[in-house]
């Protein structure tokens, strides 16, 4: 596939081509591959596409010892599912804590304890250096830089994704951490837009540029571009939100906590029902809610209205944040 910007035509691999007045790139992203010896063995799987999910589901039924490489959302969700099936599960995270890019240390500690309490072995600072197989070419052992090794019938890798920006790059569009767009989601060619996992956009909730991988982001960006193409020029400014279900615990996230300099807790972590409010220069920028869905809804309203919530108010359960959000 190729884009001819001068003629405003897209050439398809089939040999056909299509003309356009406006073109939307929704190219998504692909799995980041584990670059170690043995990563191509049978039994080393990834989870992103429908076909991959079907393969993982089938192979989980047959396996007993599961090693999950990556302690982010995907890795921990797989670990929880596999452990719920009664499998032996080990999670290997290269960073010092789980979900390090997206949550505060308190939340990482909570999830490490949650998984350990359900029988999952969690190892952080665990850099994978190789995967050894048997005579039939099937993965059997995962080795770390420390020299430690873990037996595995199945290795599932969840170490992030790479944006599919090659089509845009080859067409001469600006690319960076994805396809570079402005606040209207237009690329460096005003007739071409990019949305979803492949789009690097200005985001008012992080104070800079971001590329988000979520259903909310993709859907809201699609609506924004549709409005602009239809003649109602619209800036993208939706509050980002995410979620992850692990065992019987739901984490809901609103905003972007990158660069926070203060975090306070509301609720009781010991009861597995609490929220963490993130602040930057005393301004609320994100909220993580664990089994507190009402907090999540209020957080989205507070962030959308740029409410002047203080850390003291957020930590004090006698302060009705819902009333504050409604008044704004």
C-alpha positions in Angstrom: 0.0 0.0 0.0 1.2 3.5 -0.8 -0.1 7.1 -0.6 0.3 9.4 -3.6 -0.3 12.8 -1.9 0.1 14.8 -5.1 -2.6 12.9 -6.8 -4.6 12.2 -3.6 -4.7 8.5 -4.3 -4.0 5.4 -2.3 -2.5 2.4 -4.1 -3.6 -1.0 -2.7 -1.6 -4.2 -2.7 -4.3 -5.7 -4.9 -3.2 -3.3 -7.7 -6.4 -1.2 -7.3 -6.2 2.5 -6.2 -8.7 4.9 -4.5 -8.9 8.6 -4.7 -9.6 10.7 -1.6 -10.6 14.2 -0.5 -9.7 13.4 3.1 -7.7 10.3 4.2 -7.7 8.9 7.8 -4.8 6.7 8.9 -6.0 4.3 11.6 -3.1 1.9 11.2 -2.9 0.8 14.8 0.2 -0.8 16.3 2.0 -4.2 16.4 3.6 -6.2 19.1 7.1 -5.3 20.2 9.0 -8.5 19.8 11.3 -10.0 22.4 14.8 -9.9 20.9 16.6 -12.7 22.6 17.8 -16.2 21.5 14.9 -18.7 21.4 12.2 -16.1 21.0 11.1 -17.8 17.8 10.5 -21.2 19.5 7.1 -22.9 19.4 5.3 -21.8 22.5 6.4 -18.2 22.6 3.2 -16.2 22.0 2.0 -12.6 21.9 -1.5 -11.2 22.5 -2.9 -8.4 20.4 -5.0 -9.7 17.5 -8.1 -11.9 17.5 -6.1 -14.8 16.1 -3.5 -14.4 18.7 -6.1 -14.4 21.5 -7.6 -17.7 20.1 -4.1 -19.3 20.0 -3.3 -18.2 23.6 -6.7 -19.5 24.8 -6.1 -22.9 23.2 -2.5 -23.2 24.3 -3.3 -22.2 27.9 -5.6 -25.2 28.2 -2.7 -27.5 27.3 0.1 -25.9 29.3 0.9 -26.2 33.0 3.8 -23.8 33.6 3.3 -20.3 32.2 5.9 -17.6 32.1 4.7 -14.1 31.3 7.3 -11.7 30.1 6.2 -8.1 30.9 4.4 -6.8 34.0 2.2 -4.3 32.3 -1.6 -4.5 31.7 -1.5 -7.3 29.1 1.0 -9.4 31.1 -0.8 -9.1 34.4 -4.2 -9.8 32.8 -2.9 -12.9 31.2 -1.2 -14.0 34.4 -4.5 -13.5 36.3 -6.4 -15.5 33.7 -3.9 -18.3 33.6 -3.7 -18.5 37.4 -7.5 -18.6 37.6 -7.3 -21.7 35.4 -5.1 -23.4 38.0 -1.8 -23.0 36.0 1.6 -22.3 37.6 2.4 -18.7 36.6 5.5 -16.5 36.7 5.6 -12.9 35.8 9.0 -11.4 34.7 9.3 -7.6 34.7 12.5 -5.9 33.6 11.8 -2.8 35.6 12.0 -2.5 39.4 8.2 -2.6 39.8 5.0 -3.7 38.0 3.3 -1.3 35.6 6.0 1.3 36.2 5.1 3.6 33.3 1.5 4.2 34.4 1.0 3.9 38.2 2.5 5.1 41.4 4.7 2.8 43.5 1.8 2.2 45.9 -0.4 0.8 43.1 2.6 -1.3 41.9 3.0 -2.7 45.4 -0.7 -3.4 45.7 -0.7 -5.4 42.5 2.5 -7.3 43.3 0.9 -8.4 46.6 -2.4 -9.2 44.8 -0.8 -11.6 42.4 1.5 -13.1 44.9 -1.4 -13.7 47.2 -3.2 -15.6 44.4 -0.2 -17.8 43.8 1.6 -16.0 41.0 5.4 -15.7 41.2 6.4 -12.1 40.5 10.0 -11.2 39.7 11.0 -7.6 39.0 14.4 -6.4 37.8 14.2 -9.6 35.7 15.9 -9.1 32.3 15.2 -12.0 30.0 18.4 -13.1 28.1 17.2 -16.3 26.4 14.6 -19.0 25.9 15.8 -22.6 25.6 13.8 -25.3 23.9 13.6 -29.1 23.7 14.5 -31.4 20.9 11.1 -30.7 19.3 11.7 -27.0 19.2 9.3 -26.1 21.9 10.1 -23.5 24.6 11.0 -25.1 27.9 13.1 -22.6 30.0 13.4 -18.9 30.3 16.8 -17.5 31.5 17.5 -14.2 33.1 20.6 -11.9 33.2 21.0 -12.8 36.8 21.5 -16.5 35.9 18.1 -17.5 37.3 15.9 -19.7 35.1 12.2 -20.6 35.1 10.6 -23.7 33.5 7.9 -23.0 31.0 5.4 -24.9 28.8 4.3 -21.6 27.4 5.9 -18.2 27.3 3.6 -15.2 26.7 5.2 -11.9 25.9 3.7 -8.5 26.6 6.4 -5.8 26.4 4.5 -3.1 24.6 3.8 -2.2 21.0 5.3 -0.3 18.0 3.1 2.1 16.1 2.5 1.3 12.4 3.8 4.6 11.0 5.7 3.2 8.0 2.9 4.1 5.5 2.9 7.7 6.7 6.7 7.9 6.7 7.0 6.5 3.2 4.5 9.2 2.0 6.7 11.9 3.4 4.5 12.7 6.4 6.1 13.7 9.7 6.6 10.8 12.1 8.0 10.4 15.6 6.5 8.2 18.2 3.9 7.4 15.6 2.3 9.6 13.0 2.6 13.3 14.1 -0.7 15.2 14.2 -1.9 18.5 15.5 -4.8 19.3 17.9 -7.2 18.6 15.0 -5.5 15.3 14.4 -4.2 16.5 11.0 -0.8 15.3 9.8 1.7 17.5 8.1 -0.6 17.1 5.1 -3.9 18.8 6.0 -5.9 16.4 3.8 -4.6 13.4 5.9 -5.5 12.6 9.5 -4.3 9.9 11.9 -6.1 8.4 14.9 -5.8 5.7 17.5 -2.7 3.8 18.5 -0.6 5.1 15.6 -1.2 8.8 16.3 1.2 11.0 18.3 -0.9 14.0 19.3 -0.8 17.1 21.6 -2.6 16.1 24.8 -3.7 18.8 27.3 -3.7 16.3 30.1 0.0 15.5 29.9 1.3 18.9 29.1 2.9 17.7 25.9 2.6 15.1 23.1 1.3 11.6 23.7 0.4 8.4 21.8 -2.3 6.5 23.7 -3.3 2.9 23.3 -6.9 2.6 24.5 -10.4 2.1 23.2 -11.5 5.5 24.5 -8.7 7.3 22.7 -9.4 5.6 19.4 -13.2 6.1 19.5 -13.0 9.8 20.7 -10.4 10.6 18.0 -12.5 9.0 15.3 -15.5 11.2 16.3 -13.3 14.3 16.4 -12.0 13.6 12.9 -15.5 12.8 11.5 -16.7 16.1 12.9 -13.9 18.0 11.2 -14.3 16.3 7.9 -18.1 17.0 8.0 -17.3 20.7 8.4 -17.3 21.2 12.2 -13.6 21.7 12.9 -13.0 20.2 16.3 -10.0 20.0 18.6 -9.2 16.7 20.4 -9.3 17.3 24.1 -11.1 14.3 25.6 -10.1 13.1 29.1 -8.0 9.9 28.7 -9.3 6.9 30.6 -8.2 3.2 30.8 -9.1 0.1 32.8 -7.7 -3.3 33.6 -9.4 -6.3 35.2 -7.2 -8.7 37.1 -8.8 -11.5 39.2 -11.7 -9.7 40.9 -10.0 -6.3 41.0 -10.7 -3.5 38.6 -8.4 -0.6 38.1 -9.9 2.4 36.4 -7.6 5.3 35.4 -8.5 8.8 34.4 -6.0 11.4 33.1 -2.3 10.9 32.6 -0.1 10.7 35.7 3.2 11.2 33.8 5.4 13.8 35.5 3.4 13.9 38.8 5.1 15.4 41.8 2.6 14.5 44.5 0.2 11.6 45.1 -2.4 11.1 47.8 -4.6 8.1 48.7 -8.4 8.2 49.3 -9.9 5.0 50.7 -8.4 1.9 52.2 -5.8 -0.1 50.3 -6.1 -3.0 52.9 -9.8 -3.3 51.9 -8.8 -3.3 48.2 -10.9 -0.3 47.6 -9.0 3.0 47.2 -8.0 5.7 44.8 -4.7 7.5 44.1 -4.9 11.2 43.1 -1.9 12.5 41.2 -0.9 16.2 41.2 1.6 18.2 39.4 2.4 21.7 40.8 -0.7 21.3 43.0 -3.0 20.6 39.9 -4.9 17.4 39.7 -3.7 15.5 36.6 -4.9 11.9 37.1 -6.7 9.4 39.3 -6.3 5.7 39.7 -9.3 3.9 41.3 -9.2 0.4 42.5 -12.7 -1.1 43.0 -14.1 2.4 43.5 -16.0 3.1 40.2 -17.8 6.1 41.7 -14.4 7.8 42.2 -13.5 7.1 38.6 -16.6 8.8 37.3 -16.1 11.8 39.5 -12.4 11.9 38.5 -13.3 12.2 34.8 -15.6 15.1 35.6 -13.0 16.9 37.8 -10.4 16.5 35.1 -12.7 17.7 32.3 -13.6 20.8 34.2 -10.1 21.4 35.5 -11.4 21.6 39.0 -9.1 23.3 41.6 -9.0 20.2 43.8 -6.2 20.2 46.4 -4.3 17.2 47.6 -5.8 17.8 51.1 -9.3 17.7 49.7 -8.6 14.5 47.7 -7.3 12.7 50.7 -10.1 13.7 53.0 -13.2 11.5 52.5 -15.3 14.0 54.4 -14.9 16.2 51.3 -17.6 15.5 48.7 -15.7 15.5 45.5 -18.8 14.6 43.5 -20.5 17.8 44.7 -17.4 19.8 43.7 -17.4 18.2 40.3 -21.2 18.9 39.8 -20.9 22.5 40.9 -18.2 23.1 38.2 
